[in-house]
Amino acid sequence: PLTVESRRQILRFFAMLPGMAEYSFPKNKIRIVLFETIHPASVDALKSAGYSVELIPKALEGEELTRAVADAHVIGVRSRTKIRKEQIAAAKRLLCIGCFS
């Protein structure tokens, strides 16, 4: 069963979808952290949409990775960055994790 916090996270995610802007957290305050060599077009598209984007050009591990994702709403990775339960637990604002290929 879904916990109360899980339900809140799902509702926050759907509030960001187009057509639901009146309920959405301001895009410029949604922090997206991207790791490794994400294509510049992806970074530009997110920034152009109004999101706050931080690009970390390499894979991180351990405490360094945990600190980098602590305030992230969205995390984007490639194959070298391994998000583990410690990072998920530390990312209190996390809405989703995406993988770029």
C-alpha positions, 0 to 999 in steps of 0.5 A: 500500500502507498504511504501518505508520503508516497501519495504526496510525492505522486500528487506533487509530480502530477502537479507539474504536468502541463495544464496543471500549472495552477497547482505546480511548484514554480519551475525555477525552484525545481532543482534538476541535477544531471550527472555525466555527459548529458547531451547539451540539447537536453540541458538546454531544453530543461533550462529553456523550460524554466527549470533550475539545472545543475550539470555535474560532468562526471559520475560521483559516488558515496558521500559526494553523490549524497551531498549532490542530490540532497536538495534535488527534485529530479536526478538524471544519470547515465550508466556510471552514476549509481543511485543507491538507497542512501542517496534516495533517503537523503534526497528529501525532495526527490520526485523522480530519477531518469536515465539518459542513454 
